[in-house]
Amino acid sequence: RQRGFAGVSGARRAVDMLIARLEGSPFETELQIVMPDRVSPPPPVPDIKKATVALASSTGMVPWGNPDKMPSKNTNKWIKYNLEGLSALEKGKWEVMHSGFDTKFVLENPHLMVPLDAMRELEDSGQVGTLYNQFYSFSGHAGQPNTAKRLGEEMAKDMKASGVDAVVMTAT
């Protein structure tokens, strides 16, 4: 952004652009609009009952005290946390590093954003193969598209290398 004087108010410029657009006349926006990449969905998992399924969340769920210093917005990293031997995420042992929504409900019930309890039930009943023993966490608040793309690519590469076939991704 650059400060400057345009001669007329922002409201007037916005109305003028809207009128020009509605009339089919040329106009130039003051904002650069970045269109998101189109991403084709992957093929379905051939047999979910044999699949290794990972959990991931853009809520920035971290152990209490945020030992890895996850930023609450505009993050540039992701972290994996161990789920081995856990059947539930205990209230009071997890917190949320995300400044873009009211986190009080997640603090009361961490499974709202990392559904470990439900996934363990699906795993135990044979409806999914194996739950991957770590979950992926990052804060999706106020992130830049190019950073989000890089984080997604890095996590996907790590998941593939770890034998993950499918992901349950929760977002705010």
OpenMM code with the backbone's topology and positions (N, CA, C; nanometers):
from openmm import Vec3, app, unit

residues = "ARG GLN ARG GLY PHE ALA GLY VAL SER GLY ALA ARG ARG ALA VAL ASP MET LEU ILE ALA ARG LEU GLU GLY SER PRO PHE GLU THR GLU LEU GLN ILE VAL MET PRO ASP ARG VAL SER PRO PRO PRO PRO VAL PRO ASP ILE LYS LYS ALA THR VAL ALA LEU ALA SER SER THR GLY MET VAL PRO TRP GLY ASN PRO ASP LYS MET PRO SER LYS ASN THR ASN LYS TRP ILE LYS TYR ASN LEU GLU GLY LEU SER ALA LEU GLU LYS GLY LYS TRP GLU VAL MET HIS SER GLY PHE ASP THR LYS PHE VAL LEU GLU ASN PRO HIS LEU MET VAL PRO LEU ASP ALA MET ARG GLU LEU GLU ASP SER GLY GLN VAL GLY THR LEU TYR ASN GLN PHE TYR SER PHE SER GLY HIS ALA GLY GLN PRO ASN THR ALA LYS ARG LEU GLY GLU GLU MET ALA LYS ASP MET LYS ALA SER GLY VAL ASP ALA VAL VAL MET THR ALA THR".split()
positions = [
    Vec3(0.0834, -0.1179, 0.0000),
    Vec3(0.0000, 0.0000, 0.0000),
    Vec3(0.0875, 0.1236, 0.0000),
    Vec3(0.0368, 0.2224, -0.0681),
    Vec3(0.1054, 0.3503, -0.0686),
    Vec3(0.0036, 0.4590, -0.0405),
    Vec3(0.0418, 0.5512, 0.0443),
    Vec3(-0.0480, 0.6631, 0.0721),
    Vec3(-0.0398, 0.7622, -0.0424),
    Vec3(-0.1509, 0.8244, -0.0695),
    Vec3(-0.1527, 0.9247, -0.1740),
    Vec3(-0.2890, 0.9898, -0.1798),
    Vec3(-0.2997, 1.0989, -0.2496),
    Vec3(-0.4258, 1.1692, -0.2644),
    Vec3(-0.4772, 1.1460, -0.4059),
    Vec3(-0.5987, 1.0942, -0.4152),
    Vec3(-0.6551, 1.0601, -0.5456),
    Vec3(-0.7463, 1.1689, -0.6011),
    Vec3(-0.7729, 1.2717, -0.5239),
    Vec3(-0.8580, 1.3796, -0.5738),
    Vec3(-1.0034, 1.3669, -0.5324),
    Vec3(-1.0509, 1.2440, -0.5159),
    Vec3(-1.1880, 1.2200, -0.4687),
    Vec3(-1.1831, 1.1106, -0.3619),
    Vec3(-1.2888, 1.0991, -0.2869),
    Vec3(-1.2924, 1.0020, -0.1770),
    Vec3(-1.2938, 0.8584, -0.2297),
    Vec3(-1.2560, 0.7664, -0.1426),
    Vec3(-1.2590, 0.6245, -0.1771),
    Vec3(-1.4000, 0.5792, -0.2110),
    Vec3(-1.4990, 0.6300, -0.1398),
    Vec3(-1.6384, 0.5933, -0.1665),
    Vec3(-1.6795, 0.6361, -0.3078),
    Vec3(-1.6400, 0.7575, -0.3469),
    Vec3(-1.6740, 0.8081, -0.4805),
    Vec3(-1.6068, 0.7231, -0.5884),
    Vec3(-1.4781, 0.6903, -0.5662),
    Vec3(-1.4055, 0.6074, -0.6636),
    Vec3(-1.4711, 0.4704, -0.6753),
    Vec3(-1.5128, 0.4124, -0.5626),
    Vec3(-1.5772, 0.2807, -0.5652),
    Vec3(-1.7088, 0.2851, -0.6419),
    Vec3(-1.7880, 0.3878, -0.6181),
    Vec3(-1.9159, 0.4017, -0.6896),
    Vec3(-1.8910, 0.4226, -0.8392),
    Vec3(-1.7926, 0.5036, -0.8727),
    Vec3(-1.7606, 0.5262, -1.0144),
    Vec3(-1.7187, 0.3952, -1.0826),
    Vec3(-1.6374, 0.3144, -1.0132),
    Vec3(-1.5967, 0.1854, -1.0715),
    Vec3(-1.7166, 0.0922, -1.0874),
    Vec3(-1.8061, 0.0907, -0.9890),
    Vec3(-1.9244, 0.0055, -0.9981),
    Vec3(-2.0120, 0.0468, -1.1156),
    Vec3(-2.0342, 0.1764, -1.1294),
    Vec3(-2.1163, 0.2254, -1.2411),
    Vec3(-2.0514, 0.1882, -1.3742),
    Vec3(-1.9216, 0.2076, -1.3852),
    Vec3(-1.8512, 0.1725, -1.5092),
    Vec3(-1.8662, 0.0237, -1.5384),
    Vec3(-1.8518, -0.0574, -1.4361),
    Vec3(-1.8637, -0.2024, -1.4568),
    Vec3(-2.0047, -0.2396, -1.5016),
    Vec3(-2.1059, -0.1821, -1.4366),
    Vec3(-2.2446, -0.2123, -1.4728),
    Vec3(-2.2782, -0.1668, -1.6141),
    Vec3(-2.2146, -0.0588, -1.6587),
    Vec3(-2.2377, -0.0076, -1.7945),
    Vec3(-2.1514, -0.0773, -1.8985),
    Vec3(-2.0594, -0.1637, -1.8526),
    Vec3(-1.9700, -0.2313, -1.9452),
    Vec3(-1.8552, -0.1436, -1.9913),
    Vec3(-1.8339, -0.0331, -1.9232),
    Vec3(-1.7255, 0.0590, -1.9585),
    Vec3(-1.5957, 0.0138, -1.8931),
    Vec3(-1.4815, 0.0528, -1.9513),
    Vec3(-1.3541, 0.0146, -1.8897),
    Vec3(-1.3328, 0.0888, -1.7583),
    Vec3(-1.2663, 0.0233, -1.6660),
    Vec3(-1.2282, 0.0845, -1.5387),
    Vec3(-1.1053, 0.0111, -1.4883),
    Vec3(-1.0353, 0.0755, -1.3989),
    Vec3(-0.9158, 0.0141, -1.3427),
    Vec3(-0.9280, 0.0101, -1.1910),
    Vec3(-0.9195, -0.1077, -1.1363),
    Vec3(-0.9269, -0.1215, -0.9914),
    Vec3(-0.7968, -0.0747, -0.9271),
    Vec3(-0.8064, -0.0338, -0.8026),
    Vec3(-0.6887, 0.0103, -0.7288),
    Vec3(-0.6220, -0.1067, -0.6569),
    Vec3(-0.6887, -0.2198, -0.6544),
    Vec3(-0.6375, -0.3364, -0.5840),
    Vec3(-0.5951, -0.4432, -0.6825),
    Vec3(-0.4831, -0.5046, -0.6545),
    Vec3(-0.4409, -0.6181, -0.7354),
    Vec3(-0.5171, -0.7403, -0.6852),
    Vec3(-0.5909, -0.8031, -0.7713),
    Vec3(-0.6695, -0.9192, -0.7336),
    Vec3(-0.5933, -1.0437, -0.7763),
    Vec3(-0.5576, -1.1247, -0.6787),
    Vec3(-0.4845, -1.2478, -0.7049),
    Vec3(-0.5853, -1.3624, -0.7070),
    Vec3(-0.5980, -1.4248, -0.8207),
    Vec3(-0.6912, -1.5361, -0.8330),
    Vec3(-0.6251, -1.6630, -0.7790),
    Vec3(-0.6992, -1.7402, -0.7003),
    Vec3(-0.6394, -1.8629, -0.6464),
    Vec3(-0.6157, -1.9656, -0.7564),
    Vec3(-0.5174, -2.0507, -0.7317),
    Vec3(-0.4904, -2.1597, -0.8253),
    Vec3(-0.6082, -2.2562, -0.8245),
    Vec3(-0.6350, -2.3126, -0.9400),
    Vec3(-0.7353, -2.4193, -0.9471),
    Vec3(-0.6636, -2.5501, -0.9189),
    Vec3(-0.7159, -2.6230, -0.8237),
    Vec3(-0.6549, -2.7494, -0.7855),
    Vec3(-0.7570, -2.8599, -0.8100),
    Vec3(-0.7194, -2.9549, -0.8920),
    Vec3(-0.8087, -3.0673, -0.9186),
    Vec3(-0.8089, -3.1612, -0.7991),
    Vec3(-0.9252, -3.2112, -0.7628),
    Vec3(-0.9282, -3.3050, -0.6503),
    Vec3(-0.8566, -3.4345, -0.6862),
    Vec3(-0.7947, -3.4958, -0.5874),
    Vec3(-0.7286, -3.6235, -0.6151),
    Vec3(-0.8329, -3.7333, -0.6353),
    Vec3(-0.7909, -3.8457, -0.6895),
    Vec3(-0.8860, -3.9559, -0.7042),
    Vec3(-0.9272, -4.0077, -0.5666),
    Vec3(-1.0424, -4.0735, -0.5588),
    Vec3(-1.0865, -4.1280, -0.4291),
    Vec3(-0.9878, -4.2320, -0.3764),
    Vec3(-0.9848, -4.2452, -0.2451),
    Vec3(-0.9027, -4.3487, -0.1822),
    Vec3(-0.9642, -4.4836, -0.2221),
    Vec3(-0.8849, -4.5750, -0.2766),
    Vec3(-0.9409, -4.7015, -0.3266),
    Vec3(-1.0161, -4.7819, -0.2195),
    Vec3(-0.9596, -4.7923, -0.0995),
    Vec3(-1.0256, -4.8685, 0.0063),
    Vec3(-0.9934, -4.8034, 0.1398),
    Vec3(-1.0850, -4.7218, 0.1893),
    Vec3(-1.0619, -4.6469, 0.3133),
    Vec3(-1.0402, -4.7405, 0.4317),
    Vec3(-1.0917, -4.8630, 0.4215),
    Vec3(-1.0748, -4.9589, 0.5314),
    Vec3(-0.9320, -5.0123, 0.5406),
    Vec3(-0.8527, -4.9835, 0.4386),
    Vec3(-0.7117, -5.0242, 0.4402),
    Vec3(-0.6186, -4.9024, 0.4415),
    Vec3(-0.6757, -4.7840, 0.4451),
    Vec3(-0.5979, -4.6610, 0.4312),
    Vec3(-0.5374, -4.6153, 0.5639),
    Vec3(-0.4255, -4.5471, 0.5527),
    Vec3(-0.3689, -4.4741, 0.6658),
    Vec3(-0.4203, -4.3310, 0.6546),
    Vec3(-0.4863, -4.2846, 0.7597),
    Vec3(-0.5522, -4.1539, 0.7586),
    Vec3(-0.4838, -4.0617, 0.8588),
    Vec3(-0.4522, -3.9413, 0.8152),
    Vec3(-0.3911, -3.8409, 0.9026),
    Vec3(-0.4944, -3.7351, 0.9390),
    Vec3(-0.4680, -3.6663, 1.0483),
    Vec3(-0.5472, -3.5513, 1.0891),
    Vec3(-0.4630, -3.4260, 1.0688),
    Vec3(-0.5274, -3.3191, 1.0215),
    Vec3(-0.4604, -3.1910, 1.0047),
    Vec3(-0.5590, -3.0810, 1.0398),
    Vec3(-0.5078, -2.9706, 1.0916),
    Vec3(-0.5955, -2.8610, 1.1297),
    Vec3(-0.5271, -2.7263, 1.1087),
    Vec3(-0.6042, -2.6304, 1.0568),
    Vec3(-0.5533, -2.4947, 1.0386),
    Vec3(-0.5846, -2.4066, 1.1589),
    Vec3(-0.6222, -2.4677, 1.2707),
    Vec3(-0.6536, -2.3902, 1.3912),
    Vec3(-0.5304, -2.3570, 1.4730),
    Vec3(-0.4164, -2.4152, 1.4422),
    Vec3(-0.2974, -2.3903, 1.5228),
    Vec3(-0.3049, -2.4600, 1.6574),
    Vec3(-0.3642, -2.5802, 1.6616),
    Vec3(-0.3730, -2.6572, 1.7868),
    Vec3(-0.2325, -2.6998, 1.8280),
    Vec3(-0.1968, -2.6660, 1.9524),
    Vec3(-0.0639, -2.6961, 2.0054),
    Vec3(-0.0754, -2.7420, 2.1506),
    Vec3(0.0263, -2.8111, 2.2019),
    Vec3(0.0260, -2.8429, 2.3443),
    Vec3(0.0238, -2.7126, 2.4268),
    Vec3(-0.0380, -2.7205, 2.5448),
    Vec3(-0.0504, -2.6028, 2.6300),
    Vec3(0.0866, -2.5391, 2.6530),
    Vec3(0.0923, -2.4082, 2.6419),
    Vec3(0.2173, -2.3357, 2.6582),
    Vec3(0.2860, -2.3044, 2.5271),
    Vec3(0.2341, -2.3608, 2.4185),
    Vec3(0.2871, -2.3359, 2.2843),
    Vec3(0.4392, -2.3540, 2.2788),
    Vec3(0.4880, -2.4739, 2.3116),
    Vec3(0.6329, -2.4937, 2.3214),
    Vec3(0.7097, -2.4710, 2.1914),
    Vec3(0.6434, -2.4842, 2.0767),
    Vec3(0.7112, -2.4665, 1.9481),
    Vec3(0.6908, -2.3271, 1.8900),
    Vec3(0.6287, -2.2398, 1.9682),
    Vec3(0.6096, -2.0990, 1.9290),
    Vec3(0.5344, -2.0834, 1.7974),
    Vec3(0.4218, -2.1537, 1.7865),
    Vec3(0.3352, -2.1389, 1.6692),
    Vec3(0.2766, -1.9975, 1.6692),
    Vec3(0.2939, -1.9210, 1.5602),
    Vec3(0.2326, -1.7874, 1.5540),
    Vec3(0.0807, -1.7986, 1.5466),
    Vec3(0.0111, -1.6985, 1.5981),
    Vec3(-0.1355, -1.7021, 1.5967),
    Vec3(-0.1947, -1.6479, 1.4672),
    Vec3(-0.1120, -1.5886, 1.3831),
    Vec3(-0.1575, -1.5433, 1.2513),
    Vec3(-0.0365, -1.5298, 1.1603),
    Vec3(-0.0645, -1.5314, 1.0312),
    Vec3(0.0397, -1.5152, 0.9302),
    Vec3(0.1569, -1.6118, 0.9531),
    Vec3(0.1228, -1.7369, 0.9800),
    Vec3(0.2256, -1.8358, 1.0106),
    Vec3(0.3074, -1.8718, 0.8877),
    Vec3(0.4270, -1.9177, 0.9129),
    Vec3(0.5124, -1.9627, 0.8036),
    Vec3(0.5622, -2.1042, 0.8288),
    Vec3(0.4957, -2.1754, 0.9236),
    Vec3(0.5410, -2.3108, 0.9537),
    Vec3(0.4235, -2.3998, 0.9935),
    Vec3(0.4487, -2.5282, 0.9868),
    Vec3(0.3551, -2.6296, 1.0349),
    Vec3(0.4328, -2.7209, 1.1281),
    Vec3(0.3595, -2.7878, 1.2160),
    Vec3(0.4212, -2.8734, 1.3172),
    Vec3(0.3403, -3.0019, 1.3268),
    Vec3(0.4093, -3.1124, 1.3523),
    Vec3(0.3405, -3.2397, 1.3774),
    Vec3(0.3470, -3.2695, 1.5267),
    Vec3(0.2351, -3.3224, 1.5786),
    Vec3(0.2291, -3.3612, 1.7196),
    Vec3(0.1899, -3.5085, 1.7306),
    Vec3(0.2517, -3.5746, 1.8255),
    Vec3(0.2374, -3.7185, 1.8425),
    Vec3(0.1003, -3.7564, 1.8997),
    Vec3(0.0370, -3.8553, 1.8389),
    Vec3(-0.0908, -3.9092, 1.8856),
    Vec3(-0.0773, -4.0530, 1.9345),
    Vec3(0.0417, -4.1073, 1.9256),
    Vec3(0.0623, -4.2476, 1.9606),
    Vec3(0.0176, -4.2744, 2.1039),
    Vec3(-0.0688, -4.3734, 2.1183),
    Vec3(-0.1184, -4.4122, 2.2494),
    Vec3(-0.2315, -4.3256, 2.3026),
    Vec3(-0.2692, -4.2210, 2.2294),
    Vec3(-0.3784, -4.1338, 2.2749),
    Vec3(-0.5091, -4.1749, 2.2092),
    Vec3(-0.6153, -4.1769, 2.2882),
    Vec3(-0.7478, -4.2005, 2.2317),
    Vec3(-0.8312, -4.0728, 2.2358),
    Vec3(-0.7804, -3.9721, 2.3058),
    Vec3(-0.8514, -3.8445, 2.3177),
    Vec3(-0.7511, -3.7333, 2.3461),
    Vec3(-0.7926, -3.6125, 2.3144),
    Vec3(-0.7143, -3.4936, 2.3483),
    Vec3(-0.7753, -3.4341, 2.4748),
    Vec3(-0.6973, -3.4329, 2.5795),
    Vec3(-0.7472, -3.3908, 2.7099),
    Vec3(-0.7626, -3.2390, 2.7181),
    Vec3(-0.8783, -3.1956, 2.7654),
    Vec3(-0.9034, -3.0540, 2.7897),
    Vec3(-0.7971, -3.0023, 2.8868),
    Vec3(-0.7451, -2.8829, 2.8592),
    Vec3(-0.6450, -2.8228, 2.9457),
    Vec3(-0.5016, -2.8567, 2.9078),
    Vec3(-0.4859, -2.9532, 2.8166),
    Vec3(-0.3508, -2.9883, 2.7718),
    Vec3(-0.3205, -2.9349, 2.6326),
    Vec3(-0.4218, -2.8735, 2.5698),
    Vec3(-0.4075, -2.8212, 2.4341),
    Vec3(-0.4626, -2.6798, 2.4289),
    Vec3(-0.4042, -2.5983, 2.3443),
    Vec3(-0.4556, -2.4646, 2.3211),
    Vec3(-0.4500, -2.4337, 2.1715),
    Vec3(-0.5079, -2.3212, 2.1348),
    Vec3(-0.5217, -2.2862, 1.9942),
    Vec3(-0.4476, -2.1559, 1.9667),
    Vec3(-0.3560, -2.1601, 1.8715),
    Vec3(-0.2831, -2.0418, 1.8277),
    Vec3(-0.3462, -1.9916, 1.6985),
    Vec3(-0.4590, -1.9237, 1.7128),
    Vec3(-0.5331, -1.8705, 1.5987),
    Vec3(-0.6080, -1.7490, 1.6493),
    Vec3(-0.5787, -1.6339, 1.5946),
    Vec3(-0.6431, -1.5117, 1.6431),
    Vec3(-0.7605, -1.4683, 1.5561),
    Vec3(-0.8099, -1.5582, 1.4715),
    Vec3(-0.9170, -1.5213, 1.3799),
    Vec3(-1.0545, -1.5740, 1.4170),
    Vec3(-1.0695, -1.6418, 1.5311),
    Vec3(-1.2011, -1.6871, 1.5750),
    Vec3(-1.1993, -1.7058, 1.7261),
    Vec3(-1.3186, -1.7163, 1.7854),
    Vec3(-1.3314, -1.7350, 1.9296),
    Vec3(-1.2978, -1.8800, 1.9622),
    Vec3(-1.1887, -1.9004, 2.0322),
    Vec3(-1.1370, -2.0353, 2.0566),
    Vec3(-1.1916, -2.1013, 2.1826),
    Vec3(-1.2802, -2.0343, 2.2561),
    Vec3(-1.3236, -2.0894, 2.3852),
    Vec3(-1.3891, -2.2271, 2.3710),
    Vec3(-1.4613, -2.2507, 2.2635),
    Vec3(-1.5273, -2.3804, 2.2465),
    Vec3(-1.4254, -2.4915, 2.2204),
    Vec3(-1.3201, -2.4594, 2.1468),
    Vec3(-1.2157, -2.5576, 2.1189),
    Vec3(-1.1354, -2.5864, 2.2454),
    Vec3(-1.1139, -2.4847, 2.3271),
    Vec3(-1.0434, -2.5072, 2.4534),
    Vec3(-1.1233, -2.6018, 2.5431),
    Vec3(-1.2550, -2.5923, 2.5368),
    Vec3(-1.3410, -2.6830, 2.6139),
    Vec3(-1.3404, -2.8238, 2.5561),
    Vec3(-1.3317, -2.8324, 2.4230),
    Vec3(-1.3358, -2.9625, 2.3561),
    Vec3(-1.2414, -2.9606, 2.2351),
    Vec3(-1.1152, -2.9975, 2.2544),
    Vec3(-1.0182, -2.9952, 2.1439),
    Vec3(-1.0597, -3.0804, 2.0235),
    Vec3(-1.1506, -3.1760, 2.0445),
    Vec3(-1.1931, -3.2626, 1.9342),
    Vec3(-1.2767, -3.1896, 1.8297),
    Vec3(-1.3228, -3.0685, 1.8611),
    Vec3(-1.3948, -2.9912, 1.7606),
    Vec3(-1.3055, -2.9605, 1.6409),
    Vec3(-1.1750, -2.9508, 1.6639),
    Vec3(-1.0825, -2.9187, 1.5559),
    Vec3(-0.9825, -3.0295, 1.5243),
    Vec3(-0.9594, -3.1189, 1.6162),
    Vec3(-0.8748, -3.2359, 1.5904),
    Vec3(-0.9536, -3.3568, 1.6414),
    Vec3(-1.0368, -3.4163, 1.5546),
    Vec3(-1.1320, -3.5191, 1.5980),
    Vec3(-1.0686, -3.6562, 1.6258),
    Vec3(-0.9740, -3.6569, 1.7164),
    Vec3(-0.9045, -3.7812, 1.7499),
    Vec3(-1.0004, -3.8855, 1.8045),
    Vec3(-1.0928, -3.8453, 1.8914),
    Vec3(-1.1855, -3.9406, 1.9515),
    Vec3(-1.2693, -4.0127, 1.8453),
    Vec3(-1.3245, -3.9376, 1.7509),
    Vec3(-1.4070, -3.9970, 1.6457),
    Vec3(-1.3233, -4.0854, 1.5530),
    Vec3(-1.2025, -4.0405, 1.5223),
    Vec3(-1.1161, -4.1202, 1.4344),
    Vec3(-1.0738, -4.2507, 1.5012),
    Vec3(-1.0504, -4.2482, 1.6311),
    Vec3(-1.0166, -4.3728, 1.7018),
    Vec3(-1.1344, -4.4694, 1.6977),
    Vec3(-1.2568, -4.4176, 1.7100),
    Vec3(-1.3752, -4.5041, 1.6999),
    Vec3(-1.3834, -4.5665, 1.5607),
    Vec3(-1.3599, -4.4872, 1.4577),
    Vec3(-1.3629, -4.5394, 1.3207),
    Vec3(-1.2526, -4.6423, 1.2985),
    Vec3(-1.1364, -4.6163, 1.3541),
    Vec3(-1.0244, -4.7099, 1.3433),
    Vec3(-1.0567, -4.8400, 1.4175),
    Vec3(-1.1069, -4.8294, 1.5407),
    Vec3(-1.1376, -4.9475, 1.6218),
    Vec3(-1.2482, -5.0331, 1.5599),
    Vec3(-1.3432, -4.9689, 1.4913),
    Vec3(-1.4542, -5.0427, 1.4296),
    Vec3(-1.4195, -5.0943, 1.2902),
    Vec3(-1.3000, -5.0618, 1.2406),
    Vec3(-1.2578, -5.1103, 1.1093),
    Vec3(-1.3112, -5.0286, 0.9930),
    Vec3(-1.3724, -4.9133, 1.0203),
    Vec3(-1.4254, -4.8311, 0.9121),
    Vec3(-1.3168, -4.7517, 0.8400),
    Vec3(-1.2032, -4.7321, 0.9069),
    Vec3(-1.0839, -4.6794, 0.8423),
    Vec3(-0.9692, -4.7714, 0.8807),
    Vec3(-0.8661, -4.7711, 0.7993),
    Vec3(-0.7530, -4.8600, 0.8256),
    Vec3(-0.6792, -4.8232, 0.9522),
    Vec3(-0.5851, -4.7305, 0.9409),
    Vec3(-0.5002, -4.6922, 1.0527),
    Vec3(-0.4977, -4.5412, 1.0629),
    Vec3(-0.5051, -4.4913, 1.1855),
    Vec3(-0.4878, -4.3488, 1.2066),
    Vec3(-0.3387, -4.3212, 1.2187),
    Vec3(-0.2882, -4.2308, 1.1365),
    Vec3(-0.1470, -4.1926, 1.1411),
    Vec3(-0.1165, -4.1397, 1.2808),
    Vec3(-0.0009, -4.1724, 1.3339),
    Vec3(0.0271, -4.1461, 1.4747),
    Vec3(0.0700, -4.0021, 1.5060),
    Vec3(0.0572, -3.9107, 1.4110),
    Vec3(0.0856, -3.7699, 1.4366),
    Vec3(-0.0186, -3.6844, 1.3652),
    Vec3(-0.0461, -3.5655, 1.4195),
    Vec3(-0.1346, -3.4753, 1.3470),
    Vec3(-0.0593, -3.3486, 1.3092),
    Vec3(-0.1051, -3.2884, 1.2004),
    Vec3(-0.0425, -3.1707, 1.1414),
    Vec3(-0.1174, -3.0460, 1.1880),
    Vec3(-0.0426, -2.9468, 1.2327),
    Vec3(-0.1041, -2.8253, 1.2840),
    Vec3(-0.0363, -2.7023, 1.2245),
    Vec3(-0.1187, -2.6039, 1.1902),
    Vec3(-0.0694, -2.4724, 1.1492),
    Vec3(-0.1827, -2.3736, 1.1708),
    Vec3(-0.1495, -2.2459, 1.1804),
    Vec3(-0.2523, -2.1435, 1.1957),
    Vec3(-0.2838, -2.0846, 1.0595),
    Vec3(-0.4081, -2.0963, 1.0196),
    Vec3(-0.4482, -2.0469, 0.8884),
    Vec3(-0.4941, -1.9026, 0.8873),
    Vec3(-0.4812, -1.8315, 0.9992),
    Vec3(-0.5323, -1.6949, 1.0059),
    Vec3(-0.4376, -1.5953, 0.9404),
    Vec3(-0.4912, -1.5166, 0.8497),
    Vec3(-0.4216, -1.4053, 0.7849),
    Vec3(-0.2971, -1.4494, 0.7084),
    Vec3(-0.2983, -1.5714, 0.6610),
    Vec3(-0.1834, -1.6201, 0.5857),
    Vec3(-0.1834, -1.5715, 0.4422),
    Vec3(-0.0668, -1.5635, 0.3854),
    Vec3(-0.0518, -1.5249, 0.2465),
    Vec3(-0.0733, -1.6478, 0.1572),
    Vec3(-0.1387, -1.6327, 0.0433),
    Vec3(-0.1643, -1.7478, -0.0426),
    Vec3(-0.0380, -1.8255, -0.0817),
    Vec3(0.0703, -1.7553, -0.1128),
    Vec3(0.1919, -1.8273, -0.1533),
    Vec3(0.2509, -1.9059, -0.0361),
    Vec3(0.2383, -1.8529, 0.0861),
    Vec3(0.2855, -1.9258, 0.2036),
    Vec3(0.1966, -2.0465, 0.2303),
    Vec3(0.0652, -2.0290, 0.2188),
    Vec3(-0.0276, -2.1405, 0.2392),
    Vec3(-0.0013, -2.2521, 0.1381),
    Vec3(0.0270, -2.2145, 0.0150),
    Vec3(0.0572, -2.3142, -0.0882),
    Vec3(0.1833, -2.3920, -0.0514),
    Vec3(0.2867, -2.3195, -0.0081),
    Vec3(0.4119, -2.3860, 0.0315),
    Vec3(0.3886, -2.4799, 0.1496),
    Vec3(0.3149, -2.4342, 0.2512),
    Vec3(0.2877, -2.5190, 0.3670),
    Vec3(0.2123, -2.6456, 0.3256),
    Vec3(0.1122, -2.6284, 0.2398),
    Vec3(0.0353, -2.7437, 0.1929),
    Vec3(0.1219, -2.8426, 0.1170),
    Vec3(0.2078, -2.7905, 0.0306),
    Vec3(0.2977, -2.8787, -0.0451),
    Vec3(0.3939, -2.9528, 0.0475),
    Vec3(0.4468, -2.8826, 0.1473),
    Vec3(0.5387, -2.9468, 0.2416),
    Vec3(0.4690, -3.0557, 0.3226),
    Vec3(0.3484, -3.0259, 0.3716),
    Vec3(0.2752, -3.1265, 0.4488),
    Vec3(0.2391, -3.2463, 0.3619),
    Vec3(0.1950, -3.2212, 0.2391),
    Vec3(0.1598, -3.3313, 0.1494),
    Vec3(0.2810, -3.4198, 0.1220),
    Vec3(0.3958, -3.3594, 0.1004),
    Vec3(0.5185, -3.4360, 0.0768),
    Vec3(0.5528, -3.5218, 0.1991),
    Vec3(0.5391, -3.4631, 0.3179),
    Vec3(0.5664, -3.5366, 0.4411),
    Vec3(0.4666, -3.6512, 0.4593),
    Vec3(0.3412, -3.6249, 0.4290),
    Vec3(0.2386, -3.7292, 0.4417),
    Vec3(0.2665, -3.8446, 0.3460),
    Vec3(0.2983, -3.8126, 0.2224),
    Vec3(0.3287, -3.9177, 0.1249),
    Vec3(0.4470, -4.0009, 0.1695),
    Vec3(0.5511, -3.9339, 0.2185),
    Vec3(0.6709, -4.0045, 0.2644),
    Vec3(0.6412, -4.0911, 0.3870),
    Vec3(0.5375, -4.0549, 0.4621),
    Vec3(0.5005, -4.1293, 0.5830),
    Vec3(0.3962, -4.2368, 0.5565),
    Vec3(0.3545, -4.2507, 0.4303),
    Vec3(0.2576, -4.3545, 0.3955),
    Vec3(0.1129, -4.3180, 0.4206),
    Vec3(0.0832, -4.1901, 0.4315),
    Vec3(-0.0545, -4.1453, 0.4523),
    Vec3(-0.1302, -4.1515, 0.3202),
    Vec3(-0.2512, -4.2096, 0.3262),
    Vec3(-0.3350, -4.2233, 0.2065),
    Vec3(-0.4462, -4.1190, 0.1976),
    Vec3(-0.4889, -4.0686, 0.3132),
    Vec3(-0.6009, -3.9742, 0.3184),
    Vec3(-0.5831, -3.8821, 0.4382),
    Vec3(-0.6479, -3.7660, 0.4315),
    Vec3(-0.6357, -3.6673, 0.5387),
    Vec3(-0.7744, -3.6136, 0.5744),
    Vec3(-0.7999, -3.6014, 0.7035),
    Vec3(-0.9158, -3.5295, 0.7525),
    Vec3(-0.8641, -3.3923, 0.7952),
    Vec3(-0.9029, -3.2902, 0.7172),
    Vec3(-0.8523, -3.1547, 0.7399),
    Vec3(-0.9631, -3.0705, 0.7995),
    Vec3(-0.9424, -3.0194, 0.9206),
    Vec3(-1.0407, -2.9319, 0.9816),
    Vec3(-0.9918, -2.7886, 0.9725),
    Vec3(-1.0874, -2.6980, 0.9536),
    Vec3(-1.0542, -2.5565, 0.9413),
    Vec3(-1.1545, -2.4765, 1.0231),
    Vec3(-1.1235, -2.3510, 1.0434),
    Vec3(-1.2098, -2.2652, 1.1243),
    Vec3(-1.3230, -2.2113, 1.0428),
] * unit.nanometer
topology = app.Topology()
chain = topology.addChain("A")
for resn in residues:
    res = topology.addResidue(resn, chain)
    for name in ("N", "CA", "C"):
        topology.addAtom(name, app.Element.getBySymbol(name[0]), res)
